[in-house]
Amino acid sequence: MKEEQPNKNSLFGKVVGDKEERKLQAQRETKSVWSGLGLFGMIGWSIAVPIILGAALGIWLDKNFKEDFSWTLSLLVAGLMLGCLIAWNWIQKENKEIHKKNKDGDE
């Protein structure tokens, strides 16, 4: 029975030590409110810029090349789809990075 106690204590100590290390690492990596707003802004800009560029190009094409359809509306929608794709890829990259850090911390 005495042989089991040191093993349980050392296992318990390892678990507590691992949790403490993850907690300290999370405190070091804690991001501020401004960082969160910056992330939100980054996603917004990654959608807004392609929309604006598509609309601007569409307006120019509508003035210079008359068609039965609206270049502005077409490129506005294309810019929206491109911007959403860029934002989605960026979020996926960040998500993988977060999960990688969490997985490395669990080992």
Distance bins in CASP14 RR format, pairs under 12 A and 6 or more apart:
PFRMAT RR
TARGET T0000
AUTHOR 0000-0000-0000
RMODE 2
METHOD distances of the structure
MODEL  1
1 7 0 0 0 0 0 1 0 0 0 0 0
1 8 0 0 0 0 0 1 0 0 0 0 0
2 8 0 0 0 0 0 1 0 0 0 0 0
2 9 0 0 0 0 0 1 0 0 0 0 0
3 9 0 0 0 0 0 1 0 0 0 0 0
3 10 0 0 0 0 0 1 0 0 0 0 0
4 10 0 0 0 0 0 1 0 0 0 0 0
4 11 0 0 0 0 0 1 0 0 0 0 0
5 11 0 0 0 0 0 1 0 0 0 0 0
5 12 0 0 0 0 0 1 0 0 0 0 0
6 12 0 0 0 0 0 1 0 0 0 0 0
6 13 0 0 0 0 0 1 0 0 0 0 0
7 13 0 0 0 0 0 1 0 0 0 0 0
7 14 0 0 0 0 0 1 0 0 0 0 0
8 14 0 0 0 0 0 1 0 0 0 0 0
8 15 0 0 0 0 0 1 0 0 0 0 0
9 15 0 0 0 0 0 1 0 0 0 0 0
9 16 0 0 0 0 0 1 0 0 0 0 0
10 16 0 0 0 0 0 1 0 0 0 0 0
10 17 0 0 0 0 0 1 0 0 0 0 0
11 17 0 0 0 0 0 1 0 0 0 0 0
11 18 0 0 0 0 0 1 0 0 0 0 0
12 18 0 0 0 0 0 1 0 0 0 0 0
12 19 0 0 0 0 0 1 0 0 0 0 0
13 19 0 0 0 0 1 0 0 0 0 0 0
13 20 0 0 0 0 1 0 0 0 0 0 0
13 21 0 0 0 0 0 1 0 0 0 0 0
14 20 0 0 0 0 0 1 0 0 0 0 0
14 21 0 0 0 0 0 1 0 0 0 0 0
15 21 0 0 0 0 0 1 0 0 0 0 0
15 22 0 0 0 0 0 1 0 0 0 0 0
15 106 0 0 0 0 0 1 0 0 0 0 0
16 22 0 0 0 0 0 1 0 0 0 0 0
16 23 0 0 0 0 0 1 0 0 0 0 0
17 23 0 0 0 0 1 0 0 0 0 0 0
17 24 0 0 0 0 1 0 0 0 0 0 0
17 25 0 0 0 0 0 1 0 0 0 0 0
17 105 0 0 0 0 0 1 0 0 0 0 0
18 24 0 0 0 0 0 1 0 0 0 0 0
18 25 0 0 0 0 0 1 0 0 0 0 0
18 104 0 0 0 0 0 1 0 0 0 0 0
18 105 1 0 0 1 0 0 0 0 0 0 0
18 106 0 0 0 0 1 0 0 0 0 0 0
18 107 0 0 0 0 1 0 0 0 0 0 0
19 25 0 0 0 0 0 1 0 0 0 0 0
19 26 0 0 0 0 0 1 0 0 0 0 0
19 105 0 0 0 0 0 1 0 0 0 0 0
19 106 0 0 0 0 0 1 0 0 0 0 0
20 26 0 0 0 0 0 1 0 0 0 0 0
20 27 0 0 0 0 0 1 0 0 0 0 0
21 27 0 0 0 0 0 1 0 0 0 0 0
21 28 0 0 0 0 0 1 0 0 0 0 0
21 104 0 0 0 0 0 1 0 0 0 0 0
21 105 1 0 0 1 0 0 0 0 0 0 0
21 106 0 0 0 0 0 1 0 0 0 0 0
21 107 0 0 0 0 0 1 0 0 0 0 0
22 28 0 0 0 0 0 1 0 0 0 0 0
22 29 0 0 0 0 0 1 0 0 0 0 0
22 101 0 0 0 0 1 0 0 0 0 0 0
22 102 0 0 0 0 1 0 0 0 0 0 0
22 103 0 0 0 0 0 1 0 0 0 0 0
22 104 0 0 0 0 0 1 0 0 0 0 0
22 105 1 0 1 0 0 0 0 0 0 0 0
22 106 0 0 0 0 1 0 0 0 0 0 0
22 107 0 0 0 0 0 1 0 0 0 0 0
23 29 0 0 0 0 0 1 0 0 0 0 0
23 30 0 0 0 0 0 1 0 0 0 0 0
23 105 0 0 0 0 0 1 0 0 0 0 0
24 30 0 0 0 0 0 1 0 0 0 0 0
24 105 0 0 0 0 0 1 0 0 0 0 0
25 101 0 0 0 0 1 0 0 0 0 0 0
25 102 0 0 0 0 0 1 0 0 0 0 0
25 104 0 0 0 0 1 0 0 0 0 0 0
25 105 1 0 0 1 0 0 0 0 0 0 0
25 106 0 0 0 0 0 1 0 0 0 0 0
26 98 0 0 0 0 0 1 0 0 0 0 0
26 101 0 0 0 0 1 0 0 0 0 0 0
26 102 0 0 0 0 1 0 0 0 0 0 0
26 105 0 0 0 0 0 1 0 0 0 0 0
28 101 0 0 0 0 0 1 0 0 0 0 0
29 35 0 0 0 0 0 1 0 0 0 0 0
29 97 0 0 0 0 0 1 0 0 0 0 0
29 98 0 0 0 0 0 1 0 0 0 0 0
29 101 1 0 0 1 0 0 0 0 0 0 0
29 102 0 0 0 0 0 1 0 0 0 0 0
29 105 0 0 0 0 0 1 0 0 0 0 0
30 36 0 0 0 0 0 1 0 0 0 0 0
31 37 0 0 0 0 0 1 0 0 0 0 0
31 38 0 0 0 0 1 0 0 0 0 0 0
31 39 0 0 0 0 1 0 0 0 0 0 0
31 40 0 0 0 0 0 1 0 0 0 0 0
31 94 0 0 0 0 0 1 0 0 0 0 0
31 98 0 0 0 0 0 1 0 0 0 0 0
32 38 0 0 0 0 1 0 0 0 0 0 0
32 39 0 0 0 0 0 1 0 0 0 0 0
33 39 0 0 0 0 0 1 0 0 0 0 0
33 40 0 0 0 0 0 1 0 0 0 0 0
34 40 0 0 0 0 0 1 0 0 0 0 0
34 41 0 0 0 0 0 1 0 0 0 0 0
35 41 0 0 0 0 0 1 0 0 0 0 0
35 42 0 0 0 0 0 1 0 0 0 0 0
36 42 0 0 0 0 1 0 0 0 0 0 0
36 43 0 0 0 0 0 1 0 0 0 0 0
36 94 0 0 0 0 0 1 0 0 0 0 0
37 43 0 0 0 0 0 1 0 0 0 0 0
37 44 0 0 0 0 0 1 0 0 0 0 0
38 44 0 0 0 0 1 0 0 0 0 0 0
38 45 0 0 0 0 1 0 0 0 0 0 0
38 46 0 0 0 0 0 1 0 0 0 0 0
39 45 0 0 0 0 0 1 0 0 0 0 0
39 46 0 0 0 0 0 1 0 0 0 0 0
39 87 0 0 0 0 0 1 0 0 0 0 0
39 90 0 0 0 0 1 0 0 0 0 0 0
39 91 0 0 0 0 1 0 0 0 0 0 0
39 94 1 0 0 1 0 0 0 0 0 0 0
39 98 0 0 0 0 0 1 0 0 0 0 0
40 46 0 0 0 0 0 1 0 0 0 0 0
40 47 0 0 0 0 0 1 0 0 0 0 0
40 87 0 0 0 0 0 1 0 0 0 0 0
40 91 0 0 0 0 0 1 0 0 0 0 0
41 47 0 0 0 0 1 0 0 0 0 0 0
41 48 0 0 0 0 1 0 0 0 0 0 0
41 49 0 0 0 0 0 1 0 0 0 0 0
41 87 0 0 0 0 0 1 0 0 0 0 0
41 90 0 0 0 0 0 1 0 0 0 0 0
42 48 0 0 0 0 0 1 0 0 0 0 0
42 49 0 0 0 0 0 1 0 0 0 0 0
42 86 0 0 0 0 0 1 0 0 0 0 0
42 87 0 0 0 0 1 0 0 0 0 0 0
42 90 1 0 0 1 0 0 0 0 0 0 0
42 91 0 0 0 0 1 0 0 0 0 0 0
42 93 0 0 0 0 0 1 0 0 0 0 0
42 94 0 0 0 0 1 0 0 0 0 0 0
43 49 0 0 0 0 0 1 0 0 0 0 0
43 83 0 0 0 0 1 0 0 0 0 0 0
43 84 0 0 0 0 1 0 0 0 0 0 0
43 86 0 0 0 0 1 0 0 0 0 0 0
43 87 1 0 1 0 0 0 0 0 0 0 0
43 88 0 0 0 0 1 0 0 0 0 0 0
43 89 0 0 0 0 0 1 0 0 0 0 0
43 90 1 0 0 1 0 0 0 0 0 0 0
43 91 1 0 0 1 0 0 0 0 0 0 0
43 92 0 0 0 0 0 1 0 0 0 0 0
43 93 0 0 0 0 0 1 0 0 0 0 0
43 94 0 0 0 0 1 0 0 0 0 0 0
44 50 0 0 0 0 0 1 0 0 0 0 0
44 51 0 0 0 0 1 0 0 0 0 0 0
44 52 0 0 0 0 0 1 0 0 0 0 0
44 80 0 0 0 0 0 1 0 0 0 0 0
44 83 0 0 0 0 1 0 0 0 0 0 0
44 84 0 0 0 0 0 1 0 0 0 0 0
44 86 0 0 0 0 0 1 0 0 0 0 0
44 87 1 0 0 1 0 0 0 0 0 0 0
44 90 0 0 0 0 0 1 0 0 0 0 0
44 91 0 0 0 0 0 1 0 0 0 0 0
45 51 0 0 0 0 0 1 0 0 0 0 0
45 52 0 0 0 0 1 0 0 0 0 0 0
45 53 0 0 0 0 0 1 0 0 0 0 0
45 83 0 0 0 0 1 0 0 0 0 0 0
45 86 0 0 0 0 1 0 0 0 0 0 0
45 87 0 0 0 0 1 0 0 0 0 0 0
45 90 0 0 0 0 0 1 0 0 0 0 0
46 52 0 0 0 0 0 1 0 0 0 0 0
46 79 0 0 0 0 0 1 0 0 0 0 0
46 80 0 0 0 0 0 1 0 0 0 0 0
46 82 0 0 0 0 1 0 0 0 0 0 0
46 83 1 0 1 0 0 0 0 0 0 0 0
46 84 0 0 0 0 1 0 0 0 0 0 0
46 85 0 0 0 0 1 0 0 0 0 0 0
46 86 1 0 1 0 0 0 0 0 0 0 0
46 87 1 0 1 0 0 0 0 0 0 0 0
46 88 0 0 0 0 1 0 0 0 0 0 0
46 89 0 0 0 0 1 0 0 0 0 0 0
46 90 1 0 0 1 0 0 0 0 0 0 0
46 91 0 0 0 0 1 0 0 0 0 0 0
46 93 0 0 0 0 0 1 0 0 0 0 0
46 94 0 0 0 0 0 1 0 0 0 0 0
47 53 0 0 0 0 0 1 0 0 0 0 0
47 79 0 0 0 0 1 0 0 0 0 0 0
47 80 1 0 0 1 0 0 0 0 0 0 0
47 81 0 0 0 0 1 0 0 0 0 0 0
47 82 0 0 0 0 1 0 0 0 0 0 0
47 83 1 0 1 0 0 0 0 0 0 0 0
47 84 1 0 0 1 0 0 0 0 0 0 0
47 85 0 0 0 0 1 0 0 0 0 0 0
47 86 1 0 0 1 0 0 0 0 0 0 0
47 87 1 0 1 0 0 0 0 0 0 0 0
47 88 0 0 0 0 1 0 0 0 0 0 0
47 89 0 0 0 0 0 1 0 0 0 0 0
47 90 0 0 0 0 0 1 0 0 0 0 0
47 91 0 0 0 0 0 1 0 0 0 0 0
48 54 0 0 0 0 0 1 0 0 0 0 0
48 55 0 0 0 0 0 1 0 0 0 0 0
48 76 0 0 0 0 0 1 0 0 0 0 0
48 79 0 0 0 0 1 0 0 0 0 0 0
48 80 0 0 0 0 1 0 0 0 0 0 0
48 82 0 0 0 0 0 1 0 0 0 0 0
48 83 0 0 0 0 1 0 0 0 0 0 0
48 84 0 0 0 0 0 1 0 0 0 0 0
48 86 0 0 0 0 0 1 0 0 0 0 0
48 87 0 0 0 0 1 0 0 0 0 0 0
49 55 0 0 0 0 0 1 0 0 0 0 0
49 56 0 0 0 0 0 1 0 0 0 0 0
49 79 0 0 0 0 1 0 0 0 0 0 0
49 80 0 0 0 0 0 1 0 0 0 0 0
49 82 0 0 0 0 1 0 0 0 0 0 0
49 83 1 0 0 1 0 0 0 0 0 0 0
49 86 0 0 0 0 1 0 0 0 0 0 0
49 87 0 0 0 0 0 1 0 0 0 0 0
50 56 0 0 0 0 0 1 0 0 0 0 0
50 57 0 0 0 0 0 1 0 0 0 0 0
50 75 0 0 0 0 1 0 0 0 0 0 0
50 76 0 0 0 0 1 0 0 0 0 0 0
50 77 0 0 0 0 0 1 0 0 0 0 0
50 78 0 0 0 0 1 0 0 0 0 0 0
50 79 1 0 1 0 0 0 0 0 0 0 0
50 80 1 0 0 1 0 0 0 0 0 0 0
50 81 0 0 0 0 1 0 0 0 0 0 0
50 82 1 0 1 0 0 0 0 0 0 0 0
50 83 1 0 1 0 0 0 0 0 0 0 0
50 84 0 0 0 0 1 0 0 0 0 0 0
50 85 0 0 0 0 1 0 0 0 0 0 0
50 86 1 0 0 1 0 0 0 0 0 0 0
50 87 0 0 0 0 1 0 0 0 0 0 0
51 57 0 0 0 0 0 1 0 0 0 0 0
51 58 0 0 0 0 0 1 0 0 0 0 0
51 72 0 0 0 0 0 1 0 0 0 0 0
51 73 0 0 0 0 0 1 0 0 0 0 0
51 75 0 0 0 0 1 0 0 0 0 0 0
51 76 1 0 0 1 0 0 0 0 0 0 0
51 77 0 0 0 0 1 0 0 0 0 0 0
51 78 0 0 0 0 1 0 0 0 0 0 0
51 79 1 0 1 0 0 0 0 0 0 0 0
51 80 1 0 1 0 0 0 0 0 0 0 0
51 81 0 0 0 0 1 0 0 0 0 0 0
51 82 0 0 0 0 1 0 0 0 0 0 0
51 83 1 0 0 1 0 0 0 0 0 0 0
51 84 0 0 0 0 1 0 0 0 0 0 0
51 86 0 0 0 0 0 1 0 0 0 0 0
51 87 0 0 0 0 0 1 0 0 0 0 0
52 58 0 0 0 0 0 1 0 0 0 0 0
52 59 0 0 0 0 0 1 0 0 0 0 0
52 72 0 0 0 0 0 1 0 0 0 0 0
52 75 0 0 0 0 0 1 0 0 0 0 0
52 76 0 0 0 0 1 0 0 0 0 0 0
52 79 0 0 0 0 1 0 0 0 0 0 0
52 80 0 0 0 0 0 1 0 0 0 0 0
52 82 0 0 0 0 0 1 0 0 0 0 0
52 83 0 0 0 0 0 1 0 0 0 0 0
53 59 0 0 0 0 0 1 0 0 0 0 0
53 60 0 0 0 0 0 1 0 0 0 0 0
53 72 0 0 0 0 0 1 0 0 0 0 0
53 75 0 0 0 0 1 0 0 0 0 0 0
53 76 0 0 0 0 1 0 0 0 0 0 0
53 78 0 0 0 0 1 0 0 0 0 0 0
53 79 1 0 0 1 0 0 0 0 0 0 0
53 80 0 0 0 0 0 1 0 0 0 0 0
53 82 0 0 0 0 1 0 0 0 0 0 0
53 83 0 0 0 0 1 0 0 0 0 0 0
53 86 0 0 0 0 0 1 0 0 0 0 0
54 60 0 0 0 0 1 0 0 0 0 0 0
54 61 0 0 0 0 1 0 0 0 0 0 0
54 62 0 0 0 0 0 1 0 0 0 0 0
54 70 0 0 0 0 0 1 0 0 0 0 0
54 71 0 0 0 0 1 0 0 0 0 0 0
54 72 0 0 0 0 1 0 0 0 0 0 0
54 73 0 0 0 0 0 1 0 0 0 0 0
54 74 0 0 0 0 1 0 0 0 0 0 0
54 75 1 1 0 0 0 0 0 0 0 0 0
54 76 1 0 0 1 0 0 0 0 0 0 0
54 77 0 0 0 0 1 0 0 0 0 0 0
54 78 1 0 0 1 0 0 0 0 0 0 0
54 79 1 0 1 0 0 0 0 0 0 0 0
54 80 0 0 0 0 1 0 0 0 0 0 0
54 81 0 0 0 0 0 1 0 0 0 0 0
54 82 0 0 0 0 1 0 0 0 0 0 0
54 83 0 0 0 0 0 1 0 0 0 0 0
55 61 0 0 0 0 0 1 0 0 0 0 0
55 62 0 0 0 0 0 1 0 0 0 0 0
55 70 0 0 0 0 0 1 0 0 0 0 0
55 71 0 0 0 0 1 0 0 0 0 0 0
55 72 1 0 1 0 0 0 0 0 0 0 0
55 73 0 0 0 0 1 0 0 0 0 0 0
55 74 0 0 0 0 0 1 0 0 0 0 0
55 75 1 0 0 1 0 0 0 0 0 0 0
55 76 1 0 1 0 0 0 0 0 0 0 0
55 77 0 0 0 0 1 0 0 0 0 0 0
55 78 0 0 0 0 0 1 0 0 0 0 0
55 79 0 0 0 0 1 0 0 0 0 0 0
55 80 0 0 0 0 1 0 0 0 0 0 0
56 62 0 0 0 0 0 1 0 0 0 0 0
56 63 0 0 0 0 0 1 0 0 0 0 0
56 71 0 0 0 0 0 1 0 0 0 0 0
56 72 0 0 0 0 1 0 0 0 0 0 0
56 75 0 0 0 0 1 0 0 0 0 0 0
56 76 0 0 0 0 1 0 0 0 0 0 0
56 79 0 0 0 0 0 1 0 0 0 0 0
57 63 0 0 0 0 0 1 0 0 0 0 0
57 64 0 0 0 0 0 1 0 0 0 0 0
57 65 0 0 0 0 0 1 0 0 0 0 0
57 71 1 0 0 1 0 0 0 0 0 0 0
57 72 0 0 0 0 1 0 0 0 0 0 0
57 74 0 0 0 0 0 1 0 0 0 0 0
57 75 1 0 1 0 0 0 0 0 0 0 0
57 76 0 0 0 0 1 0 0 0 0 0 0
57 78 0 0 0 0 1 0 0 0 0 0 0
57 79 0 0 0 0 1 0 0 0 0 0 0
57 82 0 0 0 0 0 1 0 0 0 0 0
58 64 0 0 0 0 1 0 0 0 0 0 0
58 65 0 0 0 0 1 0 0 0 0 0 0
58 67 0 0 0 0 0 1 0 0 0 0 0
58 69 0 0 0 0 0 1 0 0 0 0 0
58 70 0 0 0 0 1 0 0 0 0 0 0
58 71 1 1 0 0 0 0 0 0 0 0 0
58 72 1 0 1 0 0 0 0 0 0 0 0
58 73 0 0 0 0 1 0 0 0 0 0 0
58 74 1 0 0 1 0 0 0 0 0 0 0
58 75 1 0 1 0 0 0 0 0 0 0 0
58 76 1 0 0 1 0 0 0 0 0 0 0
58 77 0 0 0 0 0 1 0 0 0 0 0
58 78 0 0 0 0 1 0 0 0 0 0 0
58 79 0 0 0 0 0 1 0 0 0 0 0
59 65 0 0 0 0 0 1 0 0 0 0 0
59 70 0 0 0 0 1 0 0 0 0 0 0
59 71 1 0 0 1 0 0 0 0 0 0 0
59 72 1 0 1 0 0 0 0 0 0 0 0
59 73 0 0 0 0 0 1 0 0 0 0 0
59 74 0 0 0 0 0 1 0 0 0 0 0
59 75 0 0 0 0 1 0 0 0 0 0 0
59 76 0 0 0 0 1 0 0 0 0 0 0
60 71 0 0 0 0 1 0 0 0 0 0 0
60 72 0 0 0 0 1 0 0 0 0 0 0
60 75 0 0 0 0 1 0 0 0 0 0 0
61 67 0 0 0 0 1 0 0 0 0 0 0
61 69 0 0 0 0 0 1 0 0 0 0 0
61 70 0 0 0 0 1 0 0 0 0 0 0
61 71 1 1 0 0 0 0 0 0 0 0 0
61 72 1 0 0 1 0 0 0 0 0 0 0
61 73 0 0 0 0 0 1 0 0 0 0 0
61 74 0 0 0 0 1 0 0 0 0 0 0
61 75 1 0 0 1 0 0 0 0 0 0 0
61 76 0 0 0 0 0 1 0 0 0 0 0
61 78 0 0 0 0 0 1 0 0 0 0 0
62 68 0 0 0 0 0 1 0 0 0 0 0
62 69 0 0 0 0 1 0 0 0 0 0 0
62 70 1 0 0 1 0 0 0 0 0 0 0
62 71 1 0 1 0 0 0 0 0 0 0 0
62 72 1 0 1 0 0 0 0 0 0 0 0
62 73 0 0 0 0 1 0 0 0 0 0 0
62 74 0 0 0 0 1 0 0 0 0 0 0
62 75 0 0 0 0 1 0 0 0 0 0 0
62 76 0 0 0 0 0 1 0 0 0 0 0
63 70 0 0 0 0 0 1 0 0 0 0 0
63 71 0 0 0 0 1 0 0 0 0 0 0
63 72 0 0 0 0 1 0 0 0 0 0 0
64 71 0 0 0 0 1 0 0 0 0 0 0
65 71 1 0 0 1 0 0 0 0 0 0 0
65 72 0 0 0 0 0 1 0 0 0 0 0
67 73 0 0 0 0 0 1 0 0 0 0 0
67 74 0 0 0 0 1 0 0 0 0 0 0
67 75 0 0 0 0 0 1 0 0 0 0 0
68 74 0 0 0 0 0 1 0 0 0 0 0
69 75 0 0 0 0 0 1 0 0 0 0 0
69 77 0 0 0 0 0 1 0 0 0 0 0
70 76 0 0 0 0 1 0 0 0 0 0 0
70 77 0 0 0 0 0 1 0 0 0 0 0
71 77 0 0 0 0 0 1 0 0 0 0 0
71 78 0 0 0 0 0 1 0 0 0 0 0
72 78 0 0 0 0 0 1 0 0 0 0 0
72 79 0 0 0 0 0 1 0 0 0 0 0
73 79 0 0 0 0 0 1 0 0 0 0 0
73 80 0 0 0 0 0 1 0 0 0 0 0
74 80 0 0 0 0 0 1 0 0 0 0 0
74 81 0 0 0 0 0 1 0 0 0 0 0
75 81 0 0 0 0 0 1 0 0 0 0 0
75 82 0 0 0 0 1 0 0 0 0 0 0
76 82 0 0 0 0 0 1 0 0 0 0 0
76 83 0 0 0 0 0 1 0 0 0 0 0
77 83 0 0 0 0 0 1 0 0 0 0 0
77 84 0 0 0 0 0 1 0 0 0 0 0
78 84 0 0 0 0 0 1 0 0 0 0 0
78 85 0 0 0 0 0 1 0 0 0 0 0
79 85 0 0 0 0 1 0 0 0 0 0 0
79 86 0 0 0 0 1 0 0 0 0 0 0
79 87 0 0 0 0 0 1 0 0 0 0 0
80 86 0 0 0 0 0 1 0 0 0 0 0
80 87 0 0 0 0 0 1 0 0 0 0 0
81 87 0 0 0 0 0 1 0 0 0 0 0
81 88 0 0 0 0 0 1 0 0 0 0 0
82 88 0 0 0 0 0 1 0 0 0 0 0
82 89 0 0 0 0 0 1 0 0 0 0 0
83 89 0 0 0 0 1 0 0 0 0 0 0
83 90 0 0 0 0 1 0 0 0 0 0 0
83 91 0 0 0 0 0 1 0 0 0 0 0
84 90 0 0 0 0 0 1 0 0 0 0 0
84 91 0 0 0 0 0 1 0 0 0 0 0
85 91 0 0 0 0 0 1 0 0 0 0 0
85 92 0 0 0 0 0 1 0 0 0 0 0
86 92 0 0 0 0 0 1 0 0 0 0 0
86 93 0 0 0 0 0 1 0 0 0 0 0
87 93 0 0 0 0 0 1 0 0 0 0 0
87 94 0 0 0 0 0 1 0 0 0 0 0
88 94 0 0 0 0 0 1 0 0 0 0 0
88 95 0 0 0 0 0 1 0 0 0 0 0
89 95 0 0 0 0 0 1 0 0 0 0 0
89 96 0 0 0 0 0 1 0 0 0 0 0
90 96 0 0 0 0 0 1 0 0 0 0 0
90 97 0 0 0 0 0 1 0 0 0 0 0
91 97 0 0 0 0 0 1 0 0 0 0 0
91 98 0 0 0 0 0 1 0 0 0 0 0
92 98 0 0 0 0 0 1 0 0 0 0 0
92 99 0 0 0 0 0 1 0 0 0 0 0
93 99 0 0 0 0 0 1 0 0 0 0 0
93 100 0 0 0 0 0 1 0 0 0 0 0
94 100 0 0 0 0 0 1 0 0 0 0 0
94 101 0 0 0 0 0 1 0 0 0 0 0
95 101 0 0 0 0 0 1 0 0 0 0 0
95 102 0 0 0 0 0 1 0 0 0 0 0
96 102 0 0 0 0 0 1 0 0 0 0 0
96 103 0 0 0 0 0 1 0 0 0 0 0
97 103 0 0 0 0 0 1 0 0 0 0 0
97 104 0 0 0 0 0 1 0 0 0 0 0
98 104 0 0 0 0 0 1 0 0 0 0 0
98 105 0 0 0 0 0 1 0 0 0 0 0
99 105 0 0 0 0 0 1 0 0 0 0 0
99 106 0 0 0 0 0 1 0 0 0 0 0
100 106 0 0 0 0 0 1 0 0 0 0 0
100 107 0 0 0 0 0 1 0 0 0 0 0
101 107 0 0 0 0 0 1 0 0 0 0 0
END
